[in-house]
């Protein structure tokens, strides 16, 4: 499998990928936070002012940069978009994306969750700012409960909270789901007879397992040990998972220059790479050997 899987050719800061089948173009799309790693700016301005980058692939093995999503601005100026979640339902793509006004040079600016819809992943219509918290919230993930209700998990105050909806437009707050150690980037999927949630603990991906999507049991930690592939020698960050039958693949990003604890703000430590690895379940535990060879050949999604 190619490593790294993808690097953004403009800003070299691809992060927080979501991988989805484009039903109109008949190809896989990766939509990601487009951090401006090549920009020398004050403090953390480089992680703000970000559009959403787009790459496409026939089967997930080779990706080509296509540009950035346009038409998302709800007000004038240069603003910030982070960590998209895209969910296909009843002929419509729903995107929930974190929005921050302007280009702050430090952390702490109010972050809101915005809802957009699209018929084709290109033309987006703004629907609403979700009223599920007065705090900053980021990193949405959507999965449908067995009851038919849609559940959104998201980061608030460094923990995972949830909200429910009957129609993907109107959401009601549920409250905290995963607390304890601080984390972000929840991602939920079903694989090998269980529901799984991974969360980015900034030391690898914490893993939780569930039978019903309500109660969650700690299951371990993955992507916490450096890999040996090119650009894969640091922890795996904010990930997405694609499940196809008996196979599951995790798409994550690394900061290849952050070895030996080096996080000084230089181009080498800011830049990031998207990687992919295969997931397995062994004796009820989710595992990921990021060095294990595998062939990535995603098949078209059929509704």
PASEBA-1860 file (N, C-alpha, C; in nm, 3 decimals):
! residues 303
1> XXXXXXXX> 0.084/-0.119/0.000/0.000/0.000/0.000/0.088/0.125/0.000 ~ 0.052/0.222/-0.083/0.129/0.345/-0.092/0.133/0.419/0.041 ~ 0.249/0.471/0.076/0.264/0.554/0.196/0.362/0.667/0.166 ~ 0.324/0.793/0.196/0.191/0.829/0.247/0.085/0.813/0.138 ~ -0.039/0.806/0.180/-0.148/0.790/0.084/-0.173/0.920/0.008 ~ -0.161/1.035/0.079/-0.191/1.163/0.015/-0.127/1.277/0.093 ~ -0.079/1.377/0.017/-0.035/1.505/0.074/-0.097/1.617/-0.008 ~ -0.143/1.720/0.059/-0.200/1.834/-0.011/-0.089/1.910/-0.083
9> XXXXXXXX> -0.102/1.931/-0.216/0.007/1.993/-0.292/0.015/2.144/-0.281 ~ -0.085/2.207/-0.216/-0.086/2.352/-0.205/-0.033/2.397/-0.069 ~ -0.095/2.350/0.039/-0.056/2.391/0.174/0.012/2.280/0.253 ~ 0.011/2.157/0.203/0.079/2.044/0.265/0.034/2.020/0.409 ~ -0.096/2.046/0.435/-0.146/2.030/0.571/-0.276/1.953/0.578 ~ -0.293/1.851/0.494/-0.417/1.772/0.494/-0.436/1.705/0.630 ~ -0.557/1.718/0.686/-0.586/1.662/0.819/-0.735/1.631/0.827 ~ -0.774/1.554/0.930/-0.915/1.527/0.961/-0.993/1.477/0.838
17> XXXXXXXX> -0.949/1.371/0.772/-1.015/1.330/0.648/-1.150/1.263/0.672 ~ -1.245/1.285/0.580/-1.365/1.202/0.571/-1.367/1.146/0.429 ~ -1.388/1.016/0.417/-1.382/0.948/0.287/-1.523/0.899/0.253 ~ -1.574/0.941/0.136/-1.712/0.911/0.100/-1.723/0.882/-0.049 ~ -1.814/0.792/-0.086/-1.839/0.760/-0.225/-1.923/0.870/-0.288 ~ -1.871/0.928/-0.397/-1.945/1.030/-0.472/-2.033/0.959/-0.575 ~ -2.163/0.956/-0.548/-2.255/0.880/-0.630/-2.275/0.940/-0.768 ~ -2.252/1.069/-0.783/-2.268/1.134/-0.912/-2.142/1.116/-0.999
25> XXXXXXXX> -2.026/1.136/-0.940/-1.900/1.126/-1.015/-1.852/0.981/-1.026 ~ -1.910/0.890/-0.947/-1.869/0.749/-0.947/-1.722/0.734/-0.908 ~ -1.683/0.802/-0.800/-1.548/0.792/-0.751/-1.548/0.824/-0.602 ~ -1.440/0.787/-0.535/-1.425/0.817/-0.393/-1.371/0.958/-0.375 ~ -1.426/1.029/-0.279/-1.378/1.163/-0.246/-1.327/1.165/-0.102 ~ -1.216/1.232/-0.084/-1.164/1.261/0.048/-1.176/1.412/0.069 ~ -1.251/1.451/0.170/-1.269/1.592/0.202/-1.207/1.615/0.339 ~ -1.123/1.717/0.351/-1.036/1.727/0.468/-1.011/1.872/0.508
33> XXXXXXXX> -0.969/1.889/0.633/-0.924/2.019/0.681/-0.794/2.054/0.610 ~ -0.790/2.171/0.549/-0.678/2.210/0.463/-0.584/2.307/0.536 ~ -0.516/2.256/0.639/-0.427/2.341/0.719/-0.318/2.404/0.633 ~ -0.282/2.528/0.666/-0.189/2.604/0.583/-0.046/2.589/0.636 ~ 0.008/2.466/0.623/0.138/2.435/0.681/0.253/2.513/0.617 ~ 0.237/2.553/0.491/0.345/2.624/0.422/0.353/2.771/0.459 ~ 0.255/2.819/0.535/0.246/2.963/0.566/0.320/2.994/0.695 ~ 0.413/3.086/0.690/0.479/3.137/0.810/0.393/3.249/0.867
41> XXXXXXXX> 0.330/3.224/0.980/0.237/3.321/1.036/0.251/3.321/1.187 ~ 0.178/3.408/1.253/0.187/3.419/1.398/0.120/3.301/1.467 ~ 0.188/3.242/1.562/0.135/3.139/1.651/0.058/3.031/1.575 ~ -0.075/3.024/1.598/-0.154/2.916/1.539/-0.246/2.965/1.427 ~ -0.212/3.074/1.365/-0.294/3.121/1.253/-0.296/3.020/1.140 ~ -0.191/2.938/1.126/-0.183/2.842/1.016/-0.288/2.732/1.024 ~ -0.343/2.705/1.143/-0.449/2.605/1.153/-0.587/2.668/1.138 ~ -0.591/2.800/1.122/-0.715/2.871/1.095/-0.713/2.924/0.951
49> XXXXXXXX> -0.822/2.987/0.911/-0.830/3.036/0.774/-0.832/2.923/0.673 ~ -0.880/2.806/0.713/-0.872/2.686/0.631/-1.000/2.660/0.555 ~ -0.987/2.633/0.426/-1.098/2.581/0.346/-1.100/2.428/0.362 ~ -1.194/2.363/0.295/-1.199/2.218/0.295/-1.140/2.166/0.164 ~ -1.033/2.091/0.175/-0.968/2.035/0.057/-1.041/1.913/0.005 ~ -1.022/1.884/-0.125/-1.088/1.770/-0.189/-0.985/1.694/-0.273 ~ -0.982/1.562/-0.254/-0.905/1.473/-0.340/-0.998/1.361/-0.386 ~ -0.971/1.304/-0.503/-1.057/1.199/-0.556/-0.974/1.078/-0.596
57> XXXXXXXX> -1.043/0.961/-0.599/-0.975/0.836/-0.632/-1.076/0.738/-0.688 ~ -1.031/0.653/-0.780/-1.119/0.550/-0.835/-1.146/0.441/-0.733 ~ -1.044/0.406/-0.653/-1.060/0.294/-0.561/-0.988/0.312/-0.427 ~ -0.940/0.433/-0.399/-0.876/0.459/-0.271/-0.727/0.439/-0.269 ~ -0.670/0.383/-0.375/-0.527/0.353/-0.374/-0.442/0.471/-0.421 ~ -0.493/0.550/-0.514/-0.422/0.668/-0.565/-0.517/0.787/-0.561 ~ -0.469/0.899/-0.506/-0.554/1.016/-0.489/-0.497/1.135/-0.566 ~ -0.587/1.216/-0.622/-0.545/1.338/-0.692/-0.616/1.457/-0.629
65> XXXXXXXX> -0.541/1.562/-0.605/-0.597/1.684/-0.549/-0.690/1.751/-0.650 ~ -0.808/1.793/-0.604/-0.907/1.852/-0.693/-0.937/1.998/-0.663 ~ -0.899/2.048/-0.546/-0.929/2.186/-0.512/-0.993/2.196/-0.375 ~ -1.070/2.302/-0.353/-1.139/2.322/-0.227/-1.288/2.343/-0.250 ~ -1.368/2.307/-0.151/-1.511/2.330/-0.161/-1.540/2.479/-0.157 ~ -1.626/2.524/-0.248/-1.660/2.664/-0.260/-1.804/2.687/-0.214 ~ -1.835/2.813/-0.184/-1.973/2.851/-0.154/-2.019/2.819/-0.014 ~ -1.926/2.795/0.080/-1.965/2.764/0.217/-1.978/2.887/0.306
73> XXXXXXXX> -1.922/2.999/0.265/-1.924/3.117/0.351/-2.065/3.166/0.376 ~ -2.093/3.197/0.502/-2.223/3.252/0.541/-2.214/3.401/0.571 ~ -2.093/3.455/0.563/-2.070/3.599/0.585/-1.942/3.637/0.512 ~ -1.917/3.765/0.502/-1.800/3.811/0.427/-1.673/3.776/0.503 ~ -1.562/3.784/0.431/-1.431/3.768/0.493/-1.370/3.630/0.473 ~ -1.252/3.614/0.530/-1.177/3.488/0.525/-1.202/3.416/0.656 ~ -1.270/3.303/0.650/-1.311/3.233/0.771/-1.253/3.092/0.776 ~ -1.287/3.018/0.880/-1.221/2.891/0.910/-1.321/2.776/0.908
81> XXXXXXXX> -1.285/2.667/0.838/-1.367/2.546/0.835/-1.279/2.428/0.877 ~ -1.332/2.351/0.971/-1.258/2.237/1.026/-1.341/2.110/1.021 ~ -1.273/1.997/1.005/-1.322/1.863/1.037/-1.463/1.832/0.988 ~ -1.483/1.821/0.857/-1.617/1.791/0.806/-1.661/1.648/0.836 ~ -1.790/1.631/0.857/-1.855/1.500/0.857/-1.961/1.503/0.749 ~ -1.963/1.404/0.661/-2.059/1.401/0.550/-2.136/1.271/0.556 ~ -2.269/1.284/0.553/-2.358/1.169/0.568/-2.460/1.170/0.455 ~ -2.468/1.058/0.383/-2.562/1.045/0.271/-2.693/0.986/0.319
89> XXXXXXXX> -2.804/1.051/0.285/-2.935/0.998/0.325/-3.043/1.048/0.229 ~ -3.119/0.956/0.174/-3.238/0.987/0.091/-3.205/1.084/-0.022 ~ -3.093/1.059/-0.090/-3.058/1.139/-0.207/-2.989/1.270/-0.178 ~ -2.952/1.297/-0.052/-2.890/1.424/-0.015/-2.766/1.397/0.070 ~ -2.658/1.471/0.042/-2.542/1.470/0.129/-2.561/1.577/0.236 ~ -2.544/1.537/0.361/-2.550/1.631/0.474/-2.408/1.650/0.527 ~ -2.363/1.774/0.534/-2.232/1.803/0.591/-2.248/1.884/0.719 ~ -2.178/1.837/0.822/-2.171/1.909/0.950/-2.025/1.946/0.969
97> XXXXXXXX> -1.999/2.075/0.974/-1.860/2.120/0.974/-1.841/2.230/1.078 ~ -1.727/2.227/1.144/-1.696/2.331/1.242/-1.660/2.461/1.172 ~ -1.717/2.571/1.224/-1.695/2.703/1.163/-1.646/2.800/1.270 ~ -1.538/2.871/1.237/-1.484/2.976/1.323/-1.472/3.103/1.241 ~ -1.523/3.211/1.293/-1.519/3.337/1.220/-1.376/3.390/1.213 ~ -1.334/3.427/1.091/-1.205/3.489/1.073/-1.088/3.393/1.079 ~ -0.969/3.451/1.104/-0.844/3.373/1.111/-0.774/3.407/1.242 ~ -0.816/3.347/1.353/-0.751/3.374/1.480/-0.606/3.328/1.481
105> XXXXXXXX> -0.524/3.392/1.561/-0.384/3.349/1.570/-0.361/3.261/1.692 ~ -0.467/3.235/1.769/-0.453/3.149/1.886/-0.579/3.064/1.901 ~ -0.571/2.963/1.989/-0.686/2.879/2.018/-0.788/2.958/2.101 ~ -0.912/2.908/2.106/-1.009/2.964/2.199/-1.122/3.043/2.139 ~ -1.114/3.073/2.010/-1.225/3.145/1.945/-1.348/3.055/1.936 ~ -1.467/3.112/1.948/-1.590/3.035/1.943/-1.600/2.951/1.816 ~ -1.627/2.822/1.832/-1.642/2.730/1.720/-1.785/2.677/1.719 ~ -1.853/2.689/1.606/-1.992/2.646/1.592/-2.004/2.534/1.490
113> XXXXXXXX> -2.110/2.454/1.504/-2.134/2.345/1.410/-2.236/2.390/1.307 ~ -2.196/2.391/1.180/-2.283/2.434/1.071/-2.330/2.314/0.988 ~ -2.454/2.323/0.942/-2.514/2.217/0.862/-2.536/2.267/0.720 ~ -2.486/2.191/0.623/-2.504/2.219/0.480/-2.561/2.095/0.413 ~ -2.628/2.113/0.302/-2.674/2.000/0.221/-2.632/2.018/0.076 ~ -2.620/1.903/0.005/-2.576/1.908/-0.134/-2.631/1.788/-0.210 ~ -2.663/1.806/-0.340/-2.703/1.691/-0.421/-2.585/1.618/-0.483 ~ -2.462/1.679/-0.477/-2.351/1.625/-0.555/-2.212/1.644/-0.493
121> XXXXXXXX> -2.205/1.687/-0.369/-2.079/1.714/-0.297/-2.006/1.839/-0.347 ~ -2.063/1.909/-0.444/-1.999/2.030/-0.498/-2.079/2.155/-0.463 ~ -2.207/2.151/-0.490/-2.294/2.267/-0.466/-2.362/2.251/-0.330 ~ -2.326/2.339/-0.237/-2.371/2.327/-0.099/-2.468/2.439/-0.062 ~ -2.570/2.402/0.015/-2.669/2.498/0.064/-2.664/2.501/0.216 ~ -2.646/2.621/0.271/-2.642/2.636/0.416/-2.782/2.613/0.474 ~ -2.789/2.534/0.580/-2.916/2.506/0.645/-2.930/2.575/0.779 ~ -2.832/2.558/0.867/-2.846/2.618/1.000/-2.717/2.607/1.080
129> XXXXXXXX> -2.709/2.685/1.185/-2.610/2.665/1.291/-2.680/2.583/1.399 ~ -2.623/2.470/1.434/-2.689/2.381/1.529/-2.691/2.441/1.669 ~ -2.808/2.436/1.731/-2.828/2.494/1.865/-2.825/2.382/1.968 ~ -2.711/2.312/1.977/-2.702/2.200/2.070/-2.604/2.227/2.183 ~ -2.538/2.342/2.182/-2.447/2.377/2.289/-2.415/2.525/2.282 ~ -2.393/2.585/2.399/-2.345/2.723/2.404/-2.193/2.727/2.406 ~ -2.130/2.610/2.420/-1.985/2.599/2.419/-1.936/2.581/2.276 ~ -1.807/2.592/2.256/-1.748/2.558/2.127/-1.759/2.407/2.106
137> XXXXXXXX> -1.801/2.366/1.987/-1.811/2.224/1.955/-1.747/2.199/1.819 ~ -1.678/2.085/1.807/-1.612/2.050/1.682/-1.625/1.899/1.659 ~ -1.585/1.853/1.541/-1.564/1.711/1.512/-1.693/1.629/1.519 ~ -1.788/1.660/1.434/-1.912/1.582/1.432/-1.891/1.445/1.369 ~ -1.972/1.348/1.413/-1.980/1.215/1.353/-2.126/1.172/1.359 ~ -2.179/1.115/1.250/-2.320/1.075/1.243/-2.330/0.924/1.221 ~ -2.420/0.860/1.297/-2.454/0.719/1.273/-2.598/0.699/1.316 ~ -2.670/0.614/1.243/-2.811/0.594/1.274/-2.828/0.485/1.380
145> XXXXXXXX> -2.906/0.516/1.484/-2.933/0.421/1.590/-3.028/0.311/1.540 ~ -3.030/0.195/1.604/-3.123/0.089/1.564/-3.270/0.134/1.565 ~ -3.303/0.233/1.647/-3.440/0.284/1.653/-3.479/0.365/1.531 ~ -3.380/0.404/1.449/-3.405/0.489/1.333/-3.366/0.633/1.356 ~ -3.344/0.671/1.481/-3.299/0.806/1.514/-3.154/0.825/1.470 ~ -3.122/0.943/1.422/-2.984/0.976/1.389/-2.915/1.032/1.513 ~ -2.796/0.983/1.539/-2.718/1.036/1.652/-2.592/1.104/1.601 ~ -2.563/1.219/1.658/-2.438/1.291/1.632/-2.353/1.288/1.758
153> XXXXXXXX> -2.228/1.246/1.742/-2.129/1.258/1.849/-2.035/1.373/1.811 ~ -1.990/1.449/1.910/-1.905/1.565/1.883/-1.820/1.596/2.005 ~ -1.716/1.675/1.983/-1.627/1.716/2.093/-1.677/1.845/2.156 ~ -1.688/1.840/2.288/-1.717/1.960/2.368/-1.635/1.950/2.496 ~ -1.558/2.055/2.525/-1.475/2.055/2.647/-1.387/1.931/2.658 ~ -1.328/1.891/2.545/-1.233/1.779/2.540/-1.294/1.644/2.574 ~ -1.428/1.632/2.562/-1.495/1.503/2.579/-1.596/1.485/2.466 ~ -1.654/1.364/2.458/-1.751/1.335/2.353/-1.893/1.348/2.408
161> XXXXXXXX> -1.973/1.431/2.341/-2.114/1.451/2.373/-2.197/1.403/2.254 ~ -2.330/1.400/2.273/-2.417/1.353/2.165/-2.543/1.438/2.155 ~ -2.602/1.434/2.035/-2.732/1.494/2.008/-2.806/1.403/1.913 ~ -2.940/1.404/1.919/-3.022/1.315/1.837/-3.114/1.395/1.745 ~ -3.149/1.333/1.632/-3.238/1.396/1.535/-3.322/1.290/1.465 ~ -3.445/1.326/1.432/-3.531/1.237/1.355/-3.515/1.259/1.205 ~ -3.459/1.377/1.167/-3.460/1.414/1.025/-3.328/1.474/0.974 ~ -3.225/1.479/1.058/-3.093/1.536/1.025/-3.092/1.689/1.019
169> XXXXXXXX> -3.206/1.752/1.045/-3.215/1.899/1.045/-3.234/1.956/1.185 ~ -3.315/1.892/1.267/-3.348/1.941/1.400/-3.287/1.848/1.504 ~ -3.202/1.904/1.588/-3.123/1.823/1.680/-3.154/1.859/1.825 ~ -3.158/1.755/1.911/-3.179/1.773/2.053/-3.059/1.716/2.129 ~ -3.010/1.793/2.221/-2.892/1.755/2.297/-2.920/1.633/2.385 ~ -2.826/1.539/2.387/-2.835/1.422/2.474/-2.747/1.441/2.597 ~ -2.623/1.486/2.577/-2.530/1.506/2.687/-2.403/1.428/2.669 ~ -2.324/1.414/2.775/-2.193/1.347/2.763/-2.206/1.198/2.738
177> XXXXXXXX> -2.112/1.144/2.658/-2.109/1.001/2.626/-1.978/0.938/2.671 ~ -1.865/0.998/2.631/-1.733/0.951/2.671/-1.664/1.067/2.743 ~ -1.627/1.044/2.870/-1.556/1.149/2.946/-1.415/1.098/2.978 ~ -1.370/1.117/3.101/-1.237/1.068/3.136/-1.126/1.146/3.068 ~ -1.030/1.074/3.012/-0.915/1.137/2.948/-0.961/1.227/2.833 ~ -0.899/1.345/2.820/-0.935/1.438/2.713/-0.911/1.377/2.576 ~ -0.997/1.416/2.481/-0.987/1.362/2.346/-1.071/1.445/2.250 ~ -1.066/1.409/2.122/-1.146/1.475/2.019/-1.169/1.376/1.905
185> XXXXXXXX> -1.239/1.422/1.801/-1.251/1.345/1.678/-1.322/1.211/1.689 ~ -1.439/1.202/1.755/-1.507/1.072/1.758/-1.546/1.024/1.618 ~ -1.535/0.894/1.599/-1.578/0.833/1.472/-1.641/0.698/1.504 ~ -1.762/0.675/1.453/-1.840/0.557/1.488/-1.866/0.474/1.362 ~ -1.854/0.341/1.376/-1.877/0.251/1.264/-1.914/0.113/1.316 ~ -1.969/0.028/1.229/-1.999/-0.110/1.265/-1.907/-0.204/1.188 ~ -1.851/-0.300/1.261/-1.756/-0.392/1.200/-1.748/-0.518/1.285 ~ -1.759/-0.633/1.219/-1.744/-0.763/1.287/-1.837/-0.776/1.408
193> XXXXXXXX> -1.966/-0.749/1.387/-2.071/-0.773/1.487/-2.073/-0.675/1.604 ~ -1.992/-0.570/1.600/-1.994/-0.470/1.706/-2.000/-0.330/1.646 ~ -2.046/-0.237/1.728/-2.030/-0.096/1.699/-1.900/-0.050/1.766 ~ -1.828/0.037/1.697/-1.701/0.087/1.749/-1.699/0.239/1.747 ~ -1.632/0.297/1.845/-1.601/0.439/1.843/-1.452/0.455/1.867 ~ -1.387/0.532/1.779/-1.249/0.571/1.804/-1.247/0.720/1.834 ~ -1.158/0.760/1.924/-1.141/0.901/1.959/-0.992/0.933/1.961 ~ -0.958/1.052/1.918/-0.818/1.094/1.912/-0.775/1.145/2.049
201> XXXXXXXX> -0.690/1.068/2.115/-0.642/1.105/2.248/-0.507/1.176/2.245 ~ -0.461/1.213/2.127/-0.334/1.282/2.108/-0.215/1.197/2.152 ~ -0.241/1.067/2.162/-0.136/0.967/2.189/-0.168/0.840/2.112 ~ -0.254/0.850/2.011/-0.313/0.739/1.940/-0.464/0.747/1.950 ~ -0.532/0.648/1.892/-0.678/0.647/1.890/-0.733/0.556/2.000 ~ -0.804/0.616/2.095/-0.873/0.536/2.195/-0.989/0.463/2.131 ~ -1.012/0.339/2.172/-1.115/0.255/2.112/-1.221/0.218/2.216 ~ -1.348/0.229/2.174/-1.462/0.186/2.257/-1.550/0.094/2.174
209> XXXXXXXX> -1.616/-0.001/2.244/-1.701/-0.099/2.178/-1.841/-0.094/2.238 ~ -1.942/-0.119/2.152/-2.080/-0.113/2.199/-2.166/-0.216/2.126 ~ -2.270/-0.263/2.194/-2.368/-0.351/2.131/-2.488/-0.274/2.079 ~ -2.507/-0.150/2.128/-2.631/-0.077/2.098/-2.613/0.070/2.063 ~ -2.488/0.118/2.055/-2.455/0.258/2.026/-2.490/0.352/2.142 ~ -2.530/0.297/2.255/-2.565/0.380/2.372/-2.460/0.364/2.481 ~ -2.437/0.240/2.524/-2.335/0.214/2.624/-2.204/0.176/2.559 ~ -2.093/0.233/2.608/-1.963/0.212/2.545/-1.863/0.158/2.647
217> XXXXXXXX> -1.787/0.057/2.604/-1.687/-0.007/2.688/-1.549/0.013/2.627 ~ -1.454/0.054/2.711/-1.317/0.075/2.664/-1.261/-0.054/2.605 ~ -1.192/-0.042/2.489/-1.145/-0.159/2.417/-0.997/-0.153/2.383 ~ -0.930/-0.042/2.414/-0.787/-0.037/2.387/-0.743/0.091/2.320 ~ -0.627/0.084/2.254/-0.563/0.199/2.191/-0.495/0.152/2.063 ~ -0.516/0.224/1.953/-0.451/0.191/1.827/-0.378/0.313/1.772 ~ -0.288/0.291/1.679/-0.209/0.397/1.614/-0.129/0.478/1.715 ~ -0.094/0.414/1.826/-0.017/0.480/1.930/0.133/0.454/1.917
225> XXXXXXXX> 0.168/0.349/1.843/0.309/0.317/1.821/0.351/0.364/1.682 ~ 0.467/0.428/1.670/0.513/0.474/1.538/0.523/0.358/1.439 ~ 0.488/0.387/1.312/0.503/0.288/1.207/0.637/0.303/1.137 ~ 0.665/0.210/1.048/0.793/0.211/0.976/0.779/0.260/0.832 ~ 0.655/0.278/0.784/0.638/0.325/0.648/0.676/0.472/0.637 ~ 0.698/0.517/0.515/0.736/0.656/0.492/0.629/0.750/0.547 ~ 0.671/0.851/0.622/0.584/0.956/0.678/0.490/0.903/0.786 ~ 0.515/0.779/0.836/0.422/0.716/0.930/0.487/0.689/1.065
233> XXXXXXXX> 0.590/0.765/1.099/0.667/0.737/1.219/0.623/0.811/1.343 ~ 0.499/0.865/1.341/0.445/0.932/1.460/0.305/0.879/1.485 ~ 0.241/0.925/1.592/0.107/0.876/1.625/0.008/0.909/1.515 ~ -0.098/0.827/1.505/-0.204/0.851/1.408/-0.310/0.941/1.468 ~ -0.346/1.047/1.396/-0.437/1.150/1.444/-0.571/1.146/1.371 ~ -0.669/1.213/1.428/-0.808/1.229/1.380/-0.839/1.148/1.254 ~ -0.915/1.040/1.272/-0.929/0.939/1.167/-1.073/0.919/1.122 ~ -1.086/0.858/1.003/-1.214/0.814/0.950/-1.199/0.667/0.912
241> XXXXXXXX> -1.311/0.593/0.915/-1.308/0.450/0.884/-1.410/0.420/0.775 ~ -1.369/0.342/0.676/-1.458/0.292/0.573/-1.467/0.141/0.588 ~ -1.589/0.090/0.606/-1.612/-0.054/0.620/-1.679/-0.104/0.493 ~ -1.623/-0.211/0.438/-1.680/-0.276/0.320/-1.684/-0.426/0.345 ~ -1.803/-0.475/0.384/-1.817/-0.617/0.412/-1.729/-0.661/0.527 ~ -1.638/-0.755/0.498/-1.550/-0.810/0.600/-1.420/-0.732/0.616 ~ -1.408/-0.621/0.544/-1.286/-0.540/0.550/-1.316/-0.400/0.604 ~ -1.221/-0.345/0.678/-1.233/-0.209/0.729/-1.098/-0.140/0.718
249> XXXXXXXX> -1.102/-0.014/0.674/-0.980/0.063/0.653/-0.989/0.195/0.729 ~ -0.880/0.231/0.794/-0.875/0.355/0.870/-0.788/0.456/0.796 ~ -0.839/0.575/0.780/-0.768/0.686/0.716/-0.737/0.789/0.825 ~ -0.611/0.820/0.843/-0.568/0.907/0.953/-0.457/0.999/0.902 ~ -0.418/1.094/0.985/-0.306/1.179/0.942/-0.195/1.176/1.046 ~ -0.074/1.205/0.999/0.043/1.213/1.085/0.112/1.347/1.064 ~ 0.191/1.386/1.164/0.286/1.496/1.151/0.425/1.432/1.143 ~ 0.474/1.401/1.022/0.600/1.325/1.011/0.720/1.393/1.074
257> XXXXXXXX> 0.718/1.528/1.083/0.833/1.599/1.138/0.834/1.609/1.288 ~ 0.731/1.558/1.354/0.723/1.569/1.499/0.778/1.443/1.567 ~ 0.903/1.418/1.542/0.970/1.304/1.605/1.055/1.355/1.721 ~ 1.073/1.268/1.819/1.155/1.306/1.934/1.097/1.419/2.015 ~ 0.964/1.436/2.011/0.900/1.541/2.089/0.913/1.680/2.030 ~ 0.961/1.690/1.906/0.982/1.820/1.843/0.851/1.876/1.788 ~ 0.797/1.980/1.851/0.675/2.042/1.803/0.691/2.192/1.781 ~ 0.816/2.240/1.771/0.838/2.380/1.739/0.773/2.411/1.605
265> XXXXXXXX> 0.718/2.531/1.590/0.643/2.564/1.469/0.737/2.596/1.353 ~ 0.765/2.492/1.277/0.840/2.506/1.152/0.760/2.434/1.045 ~ 0.795/2.456/0.921/0.724/2.386/0.814/0.728/2.235/0.835 ~ 0.844/2.183/0.875/0.859/2.039/0.891/0.769/1.984/1.000 ~ 0.743/2.058/1.104/0.656/2.008/1.211/0.510/2.040/1.185 ~ 0.482/2.139/1.101/0.342/2.171/1.070/0.284/2.078/0.964 ~ 0.362/2.040/0.866/0.308/1.965/0.753/0.253/1.830/0.799 ~ 0.159/1.775/0.721/0.095/1.649/0.760/0.071/1.562/0.638
273> XXXXXXXX> 0.054/1.433/0.664/0.032/1.335/0.558/-0.088/1.247/0.594 ~ -0.168/1.213/0.494/-0.276/1.118/0.514/-0.222/0.977/0.491 ~ -0.255/0.887/0.582/-0.216/0.747/0.572/-0.339/0.658/0.580 ~ -0.326/0.534/0.538/-0.433/0.435/0.552/-0.375/0.306/0.605 ~ -0.456/0.235/0.683/-0.417/0.105/0.736/-0.542/0.018/0.747 ~ -0.521/-0.110/0.767/-0.631/-0.205/0.775/-0.664/-0.233/0.922 ~ -0.793/-0.243/0.953/-0.838/-0.278/1.087/-0.876/-0.426/1.091 ~ -0.856/-0.486/1.208/-0.896/-0.624/1.231/-0.957/-0.634/1.371
281> XXXXXXXX> -1.039/-0.736/1.392/-1.091/-0.767/1.524/-1.038/-0.904/1.563 ~ -0.965/-0.910/1.674/-0.906/-1.034/1.723/-0.954/-1.056/1.866 ~ -1.028/-1.163/1.887/-1.083/-1.196/2.019/-1.161/-1.079/2.078 ~ -1.241/-1.013/1.992/-1.326/-0.905/2.039/-1.257/-0.772/2.059 ~ -1.130/-0.762/2.019/-1.053/-0.638/2.035/-1.018/-0.582/1.898 ~ -1.041/-0.451/1.880/-1.006/-0.385/1.754/-0.856/-0.359/1.752 ~ -0.789/-0.406/1.647/-0.644/-0.389/1.636/-0.609/-0.330/1.501 ~ -0.493/-0.267/1.494/-0.444/-0.208/1.370/-0.292/-0.220/1.366
289> XXXXXXXX> -0.242/-0.305/1.279/-0.099/-0.316/1.255/-0.068/-0.228/1.135 ~ -0.024/-0.107/1.161/-0.006/-0.010/1.053/0.108/-0.046/0.958 ~ 0.195/-0.140/0.998/0.304/-0.183/0.912/0.268/-0.306/0.827 ~ 0.154/-0.366/0.853/0.116/-0.488/0.783/0.078/-0.457/0.639 ~ 0.141/-0.522/0.540/0.106/-0.496/0.400/-0.039/-0.533/0.370 ~ -0.103/-0.454/0.287/-0.239/-0.484/0.244/-0.266/-0.412/0.113 ~ -0.369/-0.455/0.044/-0.409/-0.392/-0.080/-0.537/-0.313/-0.057 ~ -0.536/-0.185/-0.087/-0.654/-0.100/-0.070/-0.723/-0.086/-0.205
297> XXXXXXX> -0.841/-0.145/-0.216/-0.921/-0.137/-0.337/-1.067/-0.119/-0.296 ~ -1.105/0.006/-0.271/-1.243/0.034/-0.231/-1.338/0.009/-0.348 ~ -1.449/-0.054/-0.318/-1.550/-0.083/-0.419/-1.656/0.027/-0.420 ~ -1.726/0.046/-0.532/-1.835/0.145/-0.535/-1.942/0.112/-0.430 ~ -1.998/0.216/-0.370/-2.106/0.199/-0.273/-2.239/0.185/-0.348 ~ -2.317/0.087/-0.309/-2.448/0.066/-0.370/-2.555/0.086/-0.264 ~ -2.649/0.177/-0.290/-2.754/0.206/-0.191/-2.854/0.093/-0.185
END
